[in-house]
Amino acid sequence: MSIKSKTVTFPGRFAMHRGGHLTSPTLAYETWGTLSAARDNAILIFSGLSPSAHAASSVPDPSAGWWEDMIGAGLPIDTERFFVIAVNSLGSCFGSTGPASVNPDTDEIYRLSFPLLTMEDIASSAHRVVGHLGIERLHAVIGCSMGGMSGLAYCVMYPGAMSAFVSISSCTRSLPFAIAVRSLQRELIRRDPKWMQGNYDRSDPPLEGQRLARKLGMMTYRSAEEWEQRFGRERVTDIQNPGEQFKIDFAVEAYLQTRAEHFSGGFDANCYLYLSRASDLFDFSEHGGSLQAAFKRLKLDRTLVVGVRTDILFPPRQQRELAAGFEKVCKDSTLTELDCLRGHDSFLVEMDAFRPVICDFLEGDCR
Amino acid sequence: MSIKSKTVTFPGRFAMHRGGHLTSPTLAYETWGTLSAARDNAILIFSGLSPSAHAASSVPDPSAGWWEDMIGAGLPIDTERFFVIAVNSLGSCFGSTGPASVNPDTDEIYRLSFPLLTMEDIASSAHRVVGHLGIERLHAVIGCSMGGMSGLAYCVMYPGAMSAFVSISSCTRSLPFAIAVRSLQRELIRRDPKWMQGNYDRSDPPLEGQRLARKLGMMTYRSAEEWEQRFGRERVTDIQNPGEQFKIDFAVEAYLQTRAEHFSGGFDANCYLYLSRASDLFDFSEHGGSLQAAFKRLKLDRTLVVGVRTDILFPPRQQRELAAGFEKVCKDSTLTELDCLRGHDSFLVEMDAFRPVICDFLEGDCR
């Protein structure tokens, strides 16, 4: 992937939330639309674990972004009305400082010497970018998946610095099933002999472990019902191949193989490990000692929680927990549970369901 | 595990369902209770993928069996009334011939030269054991999990050779989510360098791959809700351990580690691969060309389908599919959906929910 995001470096010491620091971290970001004279039309988007800041196409980078059908002129996040900012998460590998970056203090790649990463660090570094752009108060913060957690961290760390918050398929803190999945994904990468305790040759990374982790991920990003409709028991081979008997039989296996191959080359393994564990460790209730206390710290005019019935990674009960928390502290709170078939990934692939919800919330005139 | 099951060897050629044959296979089995003079009180139990024939304690082997609370005097499968038979599945490694056995034709361990295994082979070999015991018609066939599939194969291959069939947390054929899970489990074992294309040193087997496969299995054998109640976000370590930052943080991770260690040493890796793929390949509709045609081949007086709401591996819609099929061909058919919390494994660990259902069906007087 060729990164054409803008970057900004913040000189000096950047203290990390759970200890340690970075020296002069760089953040990659992209923007769309124009900041109003009153500087009151900015929307900050926090992505899931794997995307770059390239959420939508632009003049400098006309390639499609990860939320191409959501952000643009006349789309729900309307770039004719809003100044839209997407930041590559601190700890990632698409232009922002992370475990794959060179530590300027040592001139060596951080690898596992990168300090423990948290959602709060992703939030505070994004806050620096927002300040750099001259914005004091955002019209809205929107976070998807892991980005919902970093967005929630942002809202609680900078109360009043935004009018609205939109949480999409996210949660206040991860449940044991999601932790178990991510923990096994990390173990699959760490057990690849090529990982070498994080010191892998960057031209020969632990791709096999990454592929296995991605396959496991896909099982939780999509839904059993989707696969049932899409693949059923369709086979890609005749059964009579005992010599090859533990290779691929079914269409669903071929699909996972293809998807895993496609993803694994593009993401740094150590960055993945750091972001994955940060997702497990985030707990909104640490901001005040309880969920109730954390919600009370928020200063939001409006909130929207969107979730999907078939999401097993961030299930509907977590969406209802978020919405119930917001309702107690914000008079204009909405929960929308969508009946999408494609599980957690629906916000990326079922645009026809998500667009009207976001459009309504942002009071747009969606075409 | 020390195997004290009885064994019987069937001399000669045993043709396999999808081609190939075994020479003089051995089947391990255990029995409880006494066969009536009319030989009409026998119950045959098909186990899930991993258990031995030791379903319950007995005089020769007083250790607890895998269904200890279900089989015994005064229990739902009442050994004072029934002659109960459990067979170690063909292809397994607890006394029955499988990939870990010596091929008498070559005096070498079969390993991957073992022919392609199917549920039909497990059924037909169990049928030989039933014949060996002098039984023409069983009172009931009971199958749990994978055993529900081999039991269904038994019922369709030997119509009229049983009065009743009980399917517990099973299906007519696996859905893509279950196939994906098992496929990744097999890949985790096959990618362990110690697997060596099946030619592993039996004193140094691919335990790491087996452990990883078991962890993935546990995520689908239990339920997210159970883990939420049981573990929540309980931690086993302080977070401030960046040097150990990809080890274990949460109680659920420690639980998976312990369970995986416990299981992996006891099961032969190649046997696991064969049984796992056999589970994916089974398709009841092949017995006649459609599910409807397959159900029509059955000759059953009574059927019971039991499933669990929280089972993601054999979900409730598969239980309803089974029950709907039985209803059309058997006038006395019952479907019981249990509200157990522990997912697929509930039939092993939520005995208080399962006992009354089985007891009622077998018209017992359960204590």
Boltz contact constraints between the chains, C-beta under 6 A:
constraints:
  - contact:
      token1: [A, 116]
      token2: [B, 242]
      max_distance: 6.0
  - contact:
      token1: [A, 116]
      token2: [B, 245]
      max_distance: 6.0
  - contact:
      token1: [A, 175]
      token2: [B, 228]
      max_distance: 6.0
  - contact:
      token1: [A, 176]
      token2: [B, 227]
      max_distance: 6.0
  - contact:
      token1: [A, 176]
      token2: [B, 231]
      max_distance: 6.0
  - contact:
      token1: [A, 176]
      token2: [B, 252]
      max_distance: 6.0
  - contact:
      token1: [A, 177]
      token2: [B, 224]
      max_distance: 6.0
  - contact:
      token1: [A, 177]
      token2: [B, 227]
      max_distance: 6.0
  - contact:
      token1: [A, 179]
      token2: [B, 250]
      max_distance: 6.0
  - contact:
      token1: [A, 179]
      token2: [B, 252]
      max_distance: 6.0
  - contact:
      token1: [A, 180]
      token2: [B, 219]
      max_distance: 6.0
  - contact:
      token1: [A, 180]
      token2: [B, 252]
      max_distance: 6.0
  - contact:
      token1: [A, 180]
      token2: [B, 256]
      max_distance: 6.0
  - contact:
      token1: [A, 183]
      token2: [B, 253]
      max_distance: 6.0
  - contact:
      token1: [A, 184]
      token2: [B, 215]
      max_distance: 6.0
  - contact:
      token1: [A, 186]
      token2: [B, 246]
      max_distance: 6.0
  - contact:
      token1: [A, 190]
      token2: [B, 246]
      max_distance: 6.0
  - contact:
      token1: [A, 215]
      token2: [B, 184]
      max_distance: 6.0
  - contact:
      token1: [A, 219]
      token2: [B, 180]
      max_distance: 6.0
  - contact:
      token1: [A, 224]
      token2: [B, 177]
      max_distance: 6.0
  - contact:
      token1: [A, 227]
      token2: [B, 176]
      max_distance: 6.0
  - contact:
      token1: [A, 227]
      token2: [B, 177]
      max_distance: 6.0
  - contact:
      token1: [A, 228]
      token2: [B, 175]
      max_distance: 6.0
  - contact:
      token1: [A, 231]
      token2: [B, 176]
      max_distance: 6.0
  - contact:
      token1: [A, 242]
      token2: [B, 116]
      max_distance: 6.0
  - contact:
      token1: [A, 246]
      token2: [B, 186]
      max_distance: 6.0
  - contact:
      token1: [A, 246]
      token2: [B, 190]
      max_distance: 6.0
  - contact:
      token1: [A, 246]
      token2: [B, 273]
      max_distance: 6.0
  - contact:
      token1: [A, 250]
      token2: [B, 179]
      max_distance: 6.0
  - contact:
      token1: [A, 252]
      token2: [B, 176]
      max_distance: 6.0
  - contact:
      token1: [A, 252]
      token2: [B, 179]
      max_distance: 6.0
  - contact:
      token1: [A, 252]
      token2: [B, 180]
      max_distance: 6.0
  - contact:
      token1: [A, 253]
      token2: [B, 183]
      max_distance: 6.0
  - contact:
      token1: [A, 273]
      token2: [B, 246]
      max_distance: 6.0
